[in-house]
Amino acid sequence: MAAVSGVYRVVHRGHRADHRVMIIKGDEFPRCRRCSRDVTYELIEATEYGPHDWDFAGPNLRLVE
């Protein structure tokens, strides 16, 4: 399970070049259809998932003009 949201490098068992994916905090790391659990994920950059960011997901506040 992903501890943080971010961009991860995916390393397969040799059938595919490394690539990057976005994984959200709490998601299970997906299995590969070809190499099943023989795939690894390496966090490249932790980042907030937009809808989980407080400014976007927090209470709607009206600004006083």
N, CA, C and O atoms as CSV, one atom per row, in Angstrom:
chain,resi,resn,atom,element,x,y,z
A,1,MET,N,N,0.848,-1.172,0.000
A,1,MET,CA,C,0.000,0.000,0.000
A,1,MET,C,C,0.901,1.245,0.000
A,1,MET,O,O,1.886,1.308,0.735
A,2,ALA,N,N,0.554,2.217,-0.821
A,2,ALA,CA,C,1.366,3.433,-0.930
A,2,ALA,C,C,1.226,4.290,0.324
A,2,ALA,O,O,0.118,4.624,0.742
A,3,ALA,N,N,2.352,4.634,0.910
A,3,ALA,CA,C,2.354,5.476,2.107
A,3,ALA,C,C,2.155,6.947,1.756
A,3,ALA,O,O,1.645,7.721,2.566
A,4,VAL,N,N,2.561,7.332,0.539
A,4,VAL,CA,C,2.407,8.715,0.089
A,4,VAL,C,C,1.977,8.743,-1.366
A,4,VAL,O,O,2.280,7.830,-2.134
A,5,SER,N,N,1.265,9.805,-1.737
A,5,SER,CA,C,0.933,10.017,-3.148
A,5,SER,C,C,2.176,10.534,-3.855
A,5,SER,O,O,2.961,11.286,-3.278
A,6,GLY,N,N,2.347,10.134,-5.087
A,6,GLY,CA,C,3.489,10.642,-5.830
A,6,GLY,C,C,3.696,9.938,-7.146
A,6,GLY,O,O,2.909,9.091,-7.569
A,7,VAL,N,N,4.791,10.324,-7.779
A,7,VAL,CA,C,5.212,9.709,-9.036
A,7,VAL,C,C,6.202,8.607,-8.682
A,7,VAL,O,O,7.180,8.836,-7.971
A,8,TYR,N,N,5.932,7.413,-9.188
A,8,TYR,CA,C,6.761,6.239,-8.900
A,8,TYR,C,C,7.369,5.684,-10.186
A,8,TYR,O,O,6.738,5.678,-11.242
A,9,ARG,N,N,8.617,5.218,-10.066
A,9,ARG,CA,C,9.246,4.477,-11.164
A,9,ARG,C,C,8.824,3.028,-11.005
A,9,ARG,O,O,8.899,2.464,-9.913
A,10,VAL,N,N,8.381,2.431,-12.096
A,10,VAL,CA,C,7.969,1.031,-12.104
A,10,VAL,C,C,9.051,0.231,-12.813
A,10,VAL,O,O,9.435,0.544,-13.940
A,11,VAL,N,N,9.535,-0.803,-12.139
A,11,VAL,CA,C,10.578,-1.662,-12.706
A,11,VAL,C,C,10.010,-3.064,-12.848
A,11,VAL,O,O,9.624,-3.694,-11.864
A,12,HIS,N,N,9.963,-3.553,-14.106
A,12,HIS,CA,C,9.437,-4.884,-14.402
A,12,HIS,C,C,10.577,-5.893,-14.487
A,12,HIS,O,O,11.752,-5.532,-14.423
A,13,ARG,N,N,10.216,-7.139,-14.629
A,13,ARG,CA,C,11.184,-8.240,-14.639
A,13,ARG,C,C,11.943,-8.346,-15.959
A,13,ARG,O,O,12.680,-9.316,-16.136
A,14,GLY,N,N,11.811,-7.436,-16.866
A,14,GLY,CA,C,12.602,-7.488,-18.089
A,14,GLY,C,C,11.790,-7.429,-19.360
A,14,GLY,O,O,12.358,-7.267,-20.440
A,15,HIS,N,N,10.482,-7.555,-19.268
A,15,HIS,CA,C,9.668,-7.541,-20.487
A,15,HIS,C,C,9.299,-6.136,-20.931
A,15,HIS,O,O,8.737,-5.951,-22.010
A,16,ARG,N,N,9.618,-5.126,-20.091
A,16,ARG,CA,C,9.241,-3.757,-20.417
A,16,ARG,C,C,10.242,-2.805,-19.779
A,16,ARG,O,O,10.773,-3.071,-18.701
A,17,ALA,N,N,10.491,-1.699,-20.456
A,17,ALA,CA,C,11.388,-0.682,-19.901
A,17,ALA,C,C,10.729,-0.034,-18.678
A,17,ALA,O,O,9.505,-0.018,-18.544
A,18,ASP,N,N,11.576,0.499,-17.793
A,18,ASP,CA,C,11.043,1.229,-16.646
A,18,ASP,C,C,10.130,2.343,-17.147
A,18,ASP,O,O,10.338,2.893,-18.229
A,19,HIS,N,N,9.116,2.669,-16.345
A,19,HIS,CA,C,8.229,3.767,-16.692
A,19,HIS,C,C,7.718,4.388,-15.413
A,19,HIS,O,O,7.963,3.870,-14.323
A,20,ARG,N,N,7.010,5.494,-15.540
A,20,ARG,CA,C,6.515,6.215,-14.371
A,20,ARG,C,C,5.001,6.170,-14.301
A,20,ARG,O,O,4.312,6.163,-15.321
A,21,VAL,N,N,4.493,6.139,-13.067
A,21,VAL,CA,C,3.046,6.171,-12.847
A,21,VAL,C,C,2.759,7.060,-11.639
A,21,VAL,O,O,3.632,7.295,-10.803
A,22,MET,N,N,1.532,7.544,-11.563
A,22,MET,CA,C,1.066,8.299,-10.397
A,22,MET,C,C,0.292,7.328,-9.521
A,22,MET,O,O,-0.632,6.663,-9.989
A,23,ILE,N,N,0.668,7.245,-8.256
A,23,ILE,CA,C,-0.013,6.380,-7.296
A,23,ILE,C,C,-0.518,7.276,-6.160
A,23,ILE,O,O,0.200,8.159,-5.689
A,24,ILE,N,N,-1.747,7.041,-5.732
A,24,ILE,CA,C,-2.358,7.834,-4.684
A,24,ILE,C,C,-2.167,7.149,-3.328
A,24,ILE,O,O,-2.254,5.925,-3.223
A,25,LYS,N,N,-1.907,7.948,-2.302
A,25,LYS,CA,C,-1.731,7.430,-0.941
A,25,LYS,C,C,-2.895,6.502,-0.585
A,25,LYS,O,O,-4.061,6.853,-0.763
A,26,GLY,N,N,-2.560,5.322,-0.085
A,26,GLY,CA,C,-3.572,4.336,0.297
A,26,GLY,C,C,-3.887,3.325,-0.784
A,26,GLY,O,O,-4.489,2.288,-0.508
A,27,ASP,N,N,-3.482,3.619,-2.032
A,27,ASP,CA,C,-3.704,2.652,-3.121
A,27,ASP,C,C,-2.802,1.436,-2.945
A,27,ASP,O,O,-1.680,1.544,-2.450
A,28,GLU,N,N,-3.302,0.301,-3.352
A,28,GLU,CA,C,-2.449,-0.885,-3.452
A,28,GLU,C,C,-1.604,-0.733,-4.720
A,28,GLU,O,O,-2.100,-0.277,-5.751
A,29,PHE,N,N,-0.340,-1.113,-4.638
A,29,PHE,CA,C,0.476,-1.093,-5.844
A,29,PHE,C,C,-0.032,-2.199,-6.761
A,29,PHE,O,O,-0.114,-3.354,-6.343
A,30,PRO,N,N,-0.374,-1.867,-8.011
A,30,PRO,CA,C,-0.941,-2.884,-8.890
A,30,PRO,C,C,0.076,-3.945,-9.297
A,30,PRO,O,O,1.272,-3.678,-9.413
A,31,ARG,N,N,-0.430,-5.141,-9.507
A,31,ARG,CA,C,0.393,-6.226,-10.049
A,31,ARG,C,C,0.465,-6.063,-11.562
A,31,ARG,O,O,-0.458,-5.546,-12.191
A,32,CYS,N,N,1.561,-6.508,-12.124
A,32,CYS,CA,C,1.709,-6.512,-13.572
A,32,CYS,C,C,1.015,-7.749,-14.146
A,32,CYS,O,O,1.074,-8.827,-13.555
A,33,ARG,N,N,0.370,-7.593,-15.280
A,33,ARG,CA,C,-0.303,-8.744,-15.908
A,33,ARG,C,C,0.684,-9.788,-16.405
A,33,ARG,O,O,0.325,-10.956,-16.553
A,34,ARG,N,N,1.940,-9.377,-16.667
A,34,ARG,CA,C,2.928,-10.342,-17.160
A,34,ARG,C,C,3.853,-10.854,-16.065
A,34,ARG,O,O,4.146,-12.048,-16.014
A,35,CYS,N,N,4.317,-9.967,-15.188
A,35,CYS,CA,C,5.276,-10.433,-14.180
A,35,CYS,C,C,4.687,-10.447,-12.774
A,35,CYS,O,O,5.426,-10.584,-11.799
A,36,SER,N,N,3.387,-10.310,-12.658
A,36,SER,CA,C,2.640,-10.430,-11.404
A,36,SER,C,C,3.243,-9.578,-10.301
A,36,SER,O,O,3.264,-8.351,-10.398
A,37,ARG,N,N,3.734,-10.231,-9.250
A,37,ARG,CA,C,4.300,-9.484,-8.120
A,37,ARG,C,C,5.780,-9.176,-8.309
A,37,ARG,O,O,6.383,-8.521,-7.459
A,38,ASP,N,N,6.374,-9.636,-9.405
A,38,ASP,CA,C,7.793,-9.386,-9.645
A,38,ASP,C,C,7.959,-8.034,-10.346
A,38,ASP,O,O,8.628,-7.927,-11.374
A,39,VAL,N,N,7.340,-7.020,-9.769
A,39,VAL,CA,C,7.434,-5.649,-10.250
A,39,VAL,C,C,7.663,-4.787,-9.015
A,39,VAL,O,O,7.066,-5.034,-7.967
A,40,THR,N,N,8.520,-3.783,-9.129
A,40,THR,CA,C,8.810,-2.931,-7.985
A,40,THR,C,C,8.462,-1.483,-8.295
A,40,THR,O,O,8.432,-1.059,-9.450
A,41,TYR,N,N,8.199,-0.737,-7.222
A,41,TYR,CA,C,7.842,0.679,-7.315
A,41,TYR,C,C,8.824,1.472,-6.476
A,41,TYR,O,O,9.080,1.131,-5.321
A,42,GLU,N,N,9.372,2.528,-7.053
A,42,GLU,CA,C,10.327,3.388,-6.362
A,42,GLU,C,C,9.804,4.818,-6.424
A,42,GLU,O,O,9.582,5.349,-7.513
A,43,LEU,N,N,9.605,5.443,-5.276
A,43,LEU,CA,C,9.110,6.810,-5.234
A,43,LEU,C,C,10.142,7.756,-5.836
A,43,LEU,O,O,11.290,7.804,-5.395
A,44,ILE,N,N,9.720,8.503,-6.846
A,44,ILE,CA,C,10.591,9.508,-7.469
A,44,ILE,C,C,10.315,10.874,-6.869
A,44,ILE,O,O,11.239,11.612,-6.523
A,45,GLU,N,N,9.039,11.204,-6.747
A,45,GLU,CA,C,8.664,12.513,-6.210
A,45,GLU,C,C,7.324,12.420,-5.491
A,45,GLU,O,O,6.312,12.060,-6.092
A,46,ALA,N,N,7.324,12.741,-4.216
A,46,ALA,CA,C,6.075,12.793,-3.463
A,46,ALA,C,C,5.330,14.054,-3.872
A,46,ALA,O,O,5.938,15.109,-4.052
A,47,THR,N,N,4.023,13.947,-4.017
A,47,THR,CA,C,3.220,15.096,-4.405
A,47,THR,C,C,1.799,14.927,-3.888
A,47,THR,O,O,1.336,13.802,-3.698
A,48,GLU,N,N,1.111,16.028,-3.663
A,48,GLU,CA,C,-0.284,15.973,-3.243
A,48,GLU,C,C,-1.156,15.612,-4.439
A,48,GLU,O,O,-0.895,16.034,-5.566
A,49,TYR,N,N,-2.169,14.846,-4.183
A,49,TYR,CA,C,-3.204,14.569,-5.175
A,49,TYR,C,C,-4.198,15.716,-5.066
A,49,TYR,O,O,-4.755,15.946,-3.992
A,50,GLY,N,N,-4.429,16.436,-6.150
A,50,GLY,CA,C,-5.229,17.653,-6.137
A,50,GLY,C,C,-6.478,17.599,-5.281
A,50,GLY,O,O,-6.631,18.438,-4.393
A,51,PRO,N,N,-7.389,16.643,-5.504
A,51,PRO,CA,C,-8.613,16.602,-4.710
A,51,PRO,C,C,-8.389,16.338,-3.217
A,51,PRO,O,O,-9.298,16.559,-2.416
A,52,HIS,N,N,-7.194,15.870,-2.828
A,52,HIS,CA,C,-6.900,15.628,-1.415
A,52,HIS,C,C,-6.255,16.838,-0.748
A,52,HIS,O,O,-6.151,16.878,0.478
A,53,ASP,N,N,-5.824,17.818,-1.526
A,53,ASP,CA,C,-5.209,19.024,-0.990
A,53,ASP,C,C,-6.248,19.826,-0.209
A,53,ASP,O,O,-7.384,19.972,-0.659
A,54,TRP,N,N,-5.864,20.350,0.964
A,54,TRP,CA,C,-6.818,21.037,1.829
A,54,TRP,C,C,-7.515,22.189,1.116
A,54,TRP,O,O,-8.719,22.375,1.289
A,55,ASP,N,N,-6.780,22.969,0.315
A,55,ASP,CA,C,-7.387,24.114,-0.364
A,55,ASP,C,C,-8.457,23.704,-1.367
A,55,ASP,O,O,-9.360,24.487,-1.661
A,56,PHE,N,N,-8.367,22.495,-1.893
A,56,PHE,CA,C,-9.345,22.037,-2.869
A,56,PHE,C,C,-10.431,21.178,-2.235
A,56,PHE,O,O,-11.571,21.171,-2.698
A,57,ALA,N,N,-10.077,20.454,-1.173
A,57,ALA,CA,C,-11.021,19.512,-0.571
A,57,ALA,C,C,-11.592,20.015,0.744
A,57,ALA,O,O,-12.534,19.427,1.274
A,58,GLY,N,N,-11.031,21.097,1.277
A,58,GLY,CA,C,-11.487,21.621,2.555
A,58,GLY,C,C,-12.842,22.295,2.438
A,58,GLY,O,O,-13.473,22.277,1.382
A,59,PRO,N,N,-13.273,22.882,3.525
A,59,PRO,CA,C,-14.582,23.536,3.510
A,59,PRO,C,C,-14.601,24.705,2.532
A,59,PRO,O,O,-13.592,25.381,2.327
A,60,ASN,N,N,-15.759,24.928,1.938
A,60,ASN,CA,C,-15.902,26.057,1.026
A,60,ASN,C,C,-16.100,27.322,1.857
A,60,ASN,O,O,-17.082,27.459,2.587
A,61,LEU,N,N,-15.173,28.216,1.734
A,61,LEU,CA,C,-15.243,29.480,2.473
A,61,LEU,C,C,-15.487,30.611,1.487
A,61,LEU,O,O,-14.854,30.668,0.433
A,62,ARG,N,N,-16.381,31.491,1.820
A,62,ARG,CA,C,-16.632,32.658,0.971
A,62,ARG,C,C,-15.644,33.744,1.369
A,62,ARG,O,O,-15.474,34.051,2.549
A,63,LEU,N,N,-15.016,34.299,0.390
A,63,LEU,CA,C,-14.090,35.392,0.647
A,63,LEU,C,C,-14.889,36.682,0.860
A,63,LEU,O,O,-15.855,36.942,0.143
A,64,VAL,N,N,-14.492,37.471,1.825
A,64,VAL,CA,C,-15.142,38.754,2.074
A,64,VAL,C,C,-14.529,39.779,1.142
A,64,VAL,O,O,-13.310,39.943,1.095
A,65,GLU,N,N,-15.372,40.457,0.411
A,65,GLU,CA,C,-14.866,41.466,-0.545
A,65,GLU,C,C,-14.911,42.830,0.049
A,65,GLU,O,O,-14.527,43.800,-0.604
